Amino acid sequence: MSGKTTIYDIAKALNITAATVSRALNNNPKISQSTRKLVLETANKMNYKQNKLALALRSGKSNNVGVIVPRINTNFFASVIRGIEEGLHPEGYQVIICQTHEDEDREVENVNTLLNAQVDGIFMSISNLPKENNHYIERVIQKNIPLIFFDRKKEMKNVSSVTIDDYLASYQTTQHLIEQGCKKIAYFSGDRSLEIYEDRYRGYEQALLDNNIPINEDYIISIKSNVVEGRDAVEKLLALENPPNAIFSTSDFAALGAIQKLKEHGIKIPEDFCVFGFGNEPFTKFMELSISTIDQSPLEMGKMAAQVFLDKINNKKSESKVILSPKLLIRQSSTRIS
């Protein structure tokens, strides 16, 4: 037999109608067990493959979900995806992964592609988009498809989210650095148009204010999450008339770059200068000088996001806002006082 096998080929081989074949393949109770068994055996022998998209259109369920992330080449996002898959695979779901690379057009394209694929839900960590650009998200909501934000989110009605307490994480980190004797703490910020980075900045700011330490705007530098940006930021800080004696970086990669540059200047860590990162990337633990950081519990975050999705489709919950507790991992790079 040449070409792709259809239900008409199976019907012809068994001398029954195509409608009977279709009902048998879709577990219609009107079809007897013997007929269904015969159809399935014949379909298998003829290498018949059901059109999953057509099936999803008929049933309203594809057993696929989409996950949209800025990038997958970090431990954090890879672990969240793993958690989502571990939570949903036992329930019969497959995961489709999309990357935005922080590109607005690509993010919109990803959402539209997943909607066209008839996914049953979308998990999303948003990119650095303008706050007013919500039209593509509204389209998901209008279609009554469960949407779960994780890590990076927008505050929207009827949209669930799973995050850590970013404000508390930053507050506790800044407090730790102050307790280590650091009063001049620089802050490497992400894009504060994103809620998580604004929350982290507020935690840093409040901890300084609570300890009667003035905010020095020269110490606050907006960076991207990479080593080069961390190195460049340190050069700017050391050129100040009154340079800092600690850095709290919202990126482990930038923290690594900062440590590299500080060492090149002969500055001892943590004796002369403390550094604290964010994200618990694997390298932070295995450096010769281990890097203090914040564990965002990405595996737990992914599993919790999966559970929120299952609760929504099974119990028809309108929304859930889950906030996980941050975990400070205090290591060598910030420990002066044990």
Beta strands, then each sheet from edge to edge (+ up, - down):
strand 1: 64-69
strand 2: 94-99
strand 3: 121-124
strand 4: 147-150
strand 5: 160-164
strand 6: 185-189
strand 7: 220-222
strand 8: 246-249
strand 9: 274-276
strand 10: 293-295
strand 11: 321-324
strand 12: 327-329
sheet 1: 2+ 1+ 3+ 4+ 5+ 11+
sheet 2: 7+ 6+ 8+ 9+
sheet 3: 10+ 12-
end
